Amino acid sequence: MRKICFYDTKPYDKVYFDLYKDKFGFDINYFETKLNSNTAIMSKGYEAVVAFVNDDIDAKTIDILYENGVKIIAMRCAGYNNIDFKATYNKIHVVRVPAYSPYSVAEHAMALLLTLNRKIHRAYNRTKEHNFSLNGLIGFDLHGKTIGVIGTGKIGRIFIDICKGFGMNVIAYDPYPAKDADFPYVSLDELCKEADIISLHCPLTKETQYIIDKNRINQMKPGVIIINTSRGALIHSEDLLNAIKEEKIGGAGLDVYEEESEFFYEDLSTSIIQDDVLSGLISMPNVIVTSHQAFLTKEALNNIAEITLQNLQDYFDDKPLVNEICYQCTKQNKCNKNEHKRCF
């Protein structure tokens, strides 16, 4: 039975991975600590490591894993911007879960929008104190509003379908437009100028980092609402906070934050958060922050566990790694898989 070193374990991780570990014949050792250069030493004696999006998999960490005999890193998520792929190439294979439940993320994005618009969070807190006043709870009809969707992969397309169900006018931006799209693509500048609501569904790359900053915000309609369930660094957080203070932006629903690795997934209710921007965003009445929970459904957790362990079994069985990604893959899919359909 092959042993797996599992980092950054949460109670729900263990529940769902335990459902599948016997099926695939793996012995999983769960560790609560995150993977980084200080904790990579714990991988000694393991051939496989399971990691998450908030682990710090830099060159130093990878060197330690490689020296310890680790042959494969299985990301139990879709994101991979926390990995130094130049350092892993020709050393350690990296696999991921490209799609676990695009519905879960798309539905959460709409939940943020609905809650923010109709002030559900504020109404909930009021009625808990027997305050049934409607003052300050006015929203607007989504029907007929223009929503700009940045990124039209699986999640973005599902979110667009949801928006159409509300009778919204959809415009989209993506550098690689879908050929079968039943919605119009526009430039990013036009999207920012025309949209009443903007929702982000694109990966974090060098090109998309801070795709929303003060210059883009200045192009937007006064009172625009921004939703982000993708990656925190797509938005320049300080610029966002300033625009909310200046009432340029009407509201923001954020499931991600660019410095979230220090805070999200942890109980810090008795701590003072040493991040003025995050504290400022949370304090705003027209901002909702959730702790990267858009993926958190039973269906998604089942799929994550099963696909992650299937990825590992395929590696050990010398089968093609359909979910492998490498330094060349990240360069606009220029990777030429070898005869075994692996990156190297």
C-alpha positions in Angstrom: 0.0 0.0 0.0 1.6 3.3 -1.1 1.8 6.1 1.4 0.7 9.6 0.7 1.8 12.7 2.6 -1.2 15.0 2.9 -0.7 18.7 3.8 -3.0 21.4 5.1 -5.7 18.9 6.2 -9.1 20.1 7.2 -11.8 17.9 8.8 -13.8 17.7 5.6 -10.7 16.7 3.6 -10.2 13.6 5.8 -13.9 12.6 5.6 -14.0 12.5 1.8 -10.5 11.2 1.1 -11.1 8.4 3.6 -14.1 7.4 1.5 -11.9 6.6 -1.4 -8.4 5.7 -0.1 -9.2 1.9 0.3 -10.7 1.8 -3.2 -7.4 3.0 -4.6 -5.2 1.2 -2.1 -3.5 4.2 -0.5 -2.3 4.8 3.0 -2.8 8.6 3.7 -1.0 10.4 6.5 -2.8 13.6 7.2 -0.9 16.7 8.5 -2.6 20.0 9.4 0.4 22.1 8.6 0.7 23.8 5.2 3.4 22.7 2.7 6.3 25.1 2.5 10.1 25.1 2.7 10.0 24.6 6.5 7.6 21.6 6.5 8.7 19.9 3.3 11.0 17.7 5.4 7.9 15.9 6.6 7.6 14.3 3.1 10.7 12.1 3.7 9.7 8.5 3.0 6.8 9.4 0.8 6.7 9.2 -3.0 3.5 11.3 -3.3 2.4 14.6 -1.7 -1.1 16.0 -1.8 -1.2 19.8 -1.6 -3.6 22.7 -1.8 -3.8 26.1 -3.4 -2.6 28.0 -0.3 0.6 25.9 0.1 3.8 27.6 -0.8 5.4 25.3 -3.3 8.4 27.4 -4.3 11.8 26.3 -5.7 13.2 25.7 -2.2 10.2 23.5 -1.2 10.5 21.6 -4.4 14.2 20.9 -4.0 13.5 19.4 -0.5 10.6 17.3 -1.8 12.8 16.0 -4.6 15.7 15.2 -2.3 13.2 13.3 -0.1 12.2 11.1 -3.0 8.8 12.7 -3.8 8.0 11.9 -7.4 4.6 13.5 -7.8 2.6 16.4 -6.3 -1.2 16.0 -6.5 -3.0 19.3 -6.2 -6.5 18.7 -4.8 -7.7 21.9 -6.5 -7.8 23.5 -10.0 -5.5 26.4 -9.2 -1.7 26.1 -9.5 -0.3 29.7 -9.3 1.4 28.8 -6.0 3.8 26.4 -7.8 7.2 27.2 -9.3 6.9 25.0 -12.4 10.4 25.8 -13.7 11.7 24.1 -10.5 9.4 21.0 -10.9 10.2 20.4 -14.5 12.0 17.1 -15.1 12.0 16.5 -11.3 8.5 16.1 -9.9 5.2 15.6 -11.8 2.3 17.8 -10.9 -1.3 16.9 -11.4 -4.5 18.7 -10.5 -8.3 18.5 -10.4 -9.2 20.8 -13.3 -13.0 20.6 -12.7 -14.6 19.3 -9.6 -17.9 21.1 -9.7 -18.1 24.2 -11.8 -21.7 24.5 -10.6 -20.6 25.0 -7.0 -18.5 28.0 -7.8 -20.9 29.6 -10.3 -23.8 29.2 -7.8 -21.8 30.7 -5.0 -21.0 33.7 -7.2 -24.7 34.3 -7.8 -25.3 33.8 -4.0 -22.9 36.6 -3.3 -24.5 38.8 -5.8 -28.0 38.2 -4.5 -27.0 38.6 -0.9 -25.1 41.8 -1.6 -27.8 43.3 -3.7 -30.8 42.5 -1.5 -28.9 43.1 1.8 -29.7 39.6 3.1 -26.7 39.6 5.4 -27.9 42.9 7.0 -31.5 41.7 7.3 -30.4 38.5 8.9 -28.5 40.3 11.6 -31.4 42.8 12.2 -34.1 40.2 12.6 -31.9 38.3 15.1 -32.3 41.3 17.3 -36.0 41.6 16.5 -35.4 44.6 14.3 -37.8 44.4 11.4 -37.2 47.8 9.9 -36.7 47.9 6.1 -34.7 51.1 6.1 -31.4 50.8 4.2 -32.3 47.4 2.6 -33.3 48.6 -0.9 -31.8 46.6 -3.7 -32.5 46.5 -7.5 -33.9 44.1 -10.0 -31.3 41.9 -11.7 -33.6 41.5 -14.6 -32.5 43.8 -17.5 -29.2 44.7 -15.9 -25.9 44.2 -17.8 -23.5 41.8 -16.3 -19.9 41.6 -17.6 -18.3 38.2 -17.2 -14.5 38.0 -17.4 -13.4 34.5 -18.3 -15.7 32.1 -20.1 -14.4 28.7 -19.1 -16.7 26.0 -17.6 -17.4 28.1 -14.5 -17.9 31.3 -16.4 -20.3 29.6 -18.9 -22.4 28.1 -16.2 -22.6 31.5 -14.4 -23.7 33.1 -17.6 -26.5 30.5 -17.9 -27.6 31.4 -14.4 -27.6 35.1 -15.2 -29.7 34.5 -18.3 -32.2 32.7 -16.1 -32.6 36.0 -14.2 -33.2 37.9 -17.5 -29.8 39.7 -17.4 -28.0 41.1 -20.4 -24.6 39.3 -20.7 -21.4 40.6 -22.2 -18.1 38.8 -21.8 -14.4 39.1 -22.2 -11.9 36.3 -22.8 -8.7 36.4 -24.8 -9.7 33.0 -26.2 -13.4 33.3 -27.0 -15.6 30.2 -27.2 -16.6 29.5 -30.8 -20.1 28.2 -29.8 -20.9 31.2 -27.5 -24.5 32.4 -27.4 -23.5 35.7 -25.9 -21.5 38.7 -27.2 -17.8 39.1 -26.6 -16.5 42.7 -26.1 -13.2 44.3 -25.2 -12.2 44.6 -21.6 -12.5 48.3 -21.8 -16.0 48.1 -23.2 -17.0 45.6 -20.6 -15.9 47.9 -17.8 -17.8 50.8 -19.3 -21.1 49.0 -20.0 -21.5 46.5 -17.1 -23.7 47.2 -14.1 -22.1 44.1 -12.4 -18.7 42.5 -13.2 -17.9 38.9 -12.2 -14.5 37.3 -12.5 -14.0 33.7 -13.6 -10.5 33.6 -15.1 -7.3 32.0 -13.9 -4.5 34.0 -12.3 -1.6 34.5 -14.7 1.0 37.2 -15.3 -1.5 38.7 -17.8 -4.5 38.7 -15.5 -2.8 39.8 -12.2 -4.6 43.0 -11.1 -6.8 42.9 -14.2 -9.0 45.1 -11.9 -7.1 48.1 -10.6 -7.7 51.8 -10.2 -7.4 52.5 -13.9 -10.0 49.8 -14.7 -12.2 51.0 -11.9 -12.1 54.5 -13.2 -13.6 53.1 -16.5 -16.6 51.6 -14.7 -20.1 52.9 -14.1 -20.6 54.6 -10.7 -22.1 52.0 -8.3 -20.9 48.9 -10.2 -20.9 45.7 -8.2 -17.8 43.4 -8.5 -17.9 39.6 -7.7 -14.8 37.5 -7.4 -14.8 33.8 -6.8 -11.7 33.1 -8.8 -8.3 34.3 -7.5 -7.7 37.2 -5.1 -4.8 38.8 -7.0 -7.1 39.4 -10.0 -8.1 42.5 -8.1 -5.7 45.1 -6.6 -7.3 45.0 -3.1 -6.2 48.5 -1.9 -7.5 50.1 -5.1 -10.8 48.2 -4.5 -11.0 49.4 -0.9 -10.3 53.0 -1.9 -13.0 52.9 -4.6 -15.5 51.6 -2.1 -14.7 54.3 0.3 -15.1 56.9 -2.5 -18.4 55.3 -3.4 -17.2 54.6 -6.9 -18.0 50.9 -6.4 -21.4 50.1 -5.1 -20.4 46.7 -3.6 -18.1 43.7 -3.7 -18.7 40.0 -3.1 -15.3 38.4 -2.5 -14.7 34.7 -2.0 -10.9 35.2 -2.5 -8.3 37.7 -1.4 -4.8 38.2 -2.7 -3.1 37.6 0.7 -5.6 35.0 1.9 -3.1 32.2 2.6 -2.4 33.8 6.0 -6.0 34.0 7.0 -8.5 31.8 5.1 -9.5 28.4 6.3 -8.4 29.3 9.8 -10.4 30.3 13.0 -8.9 33.7 13.8 -12.0 34.9 15.8 -9.9 35.7 18.9 -7.0 37.3 16.9 -6.3 40.8 15.6 -5.9 40.6 11.8 -2.7 42.4 10.9 -3.9 43.3 7.4 -5.5 46.8 7.2 -6.9 46.2 3.7 -8.6 43.0 4.5 -9.9 44.5 7.8 -11.1 47.5 5.9 -13.0 45.4 3.3 -14.7 43.3 5.9 -15.8 46.4 7.8 -17.6 47.9 4.8 -21.4 47.4 4.9 -21.5 46.8 1.1 -18.8 44.1 1.1 -19.2 40.4 1.7 -16.1 38.3 2.2 -16.4 34.5 2.4 -13.3 32.4 3.1 -12.7 30.7 -0.3 -15.7 28.4 0.2 -17.3 28.6 -3.3 -16.1 25.0 -4.0 -17.4 23.6 -0.8 -20.2 21.3 -1.7 -20.7 17.6 -1.2 -20.5 16.9 -4.9 -17.3 18.9 -5.3 -15.5 17.3 -2.3 -16.4 13.9 -3.6 -15.0 14.7 -7.0 -11.9 16.3 -5.6 -11.0 13.2 -3.5 -11.8 10.7 -6.2 -10.0 12.5 -9.1 -6.9 13.3 -6.9 -6.5 9.7 -6.0 -7.2 8.6 -9.5 -4.4 10.9 -10.7 -2.0 9.3 -8.3 -3.0 5.8 -9.2 -2.5 6.6 -12.9 1.0 7.8 -12.1 2.0 4.6 -10.1 0.3 2.4 -12.8 2.4 4.1 -15.5 -0.7 5.4 -17.3 -1.1 8.7 -19.1 -1.5 11.7 -16.7 -4.5 13.4 -18.3 -4.5 16.1 -15.5 -0.8 16.8 -15.5 0.5 20.3 -15.9 4.0 21.6 -16.3 6.1 24.7 -17.2 5.3 24.2 -20.9 1.6 23.6 -20.3 1.3 27.0 -18.7 2.7 28.7 -21.8 -0.6 28.6 -23.7 -0.7 24.8 -23.9 2.6 24.5 -25.8 3.6 21.3 -24.0 4.3 18.3 -26.2 3.5 15.2 -24.1 5.9 12.4 -24.5 5.1 8.9 -25.8 3.6 8.0 -22.4 1.4 11.2 -22.6 3.3 12.7 -19.7 5.0 16.1 -19.6 8.4 14.6 -19.2 
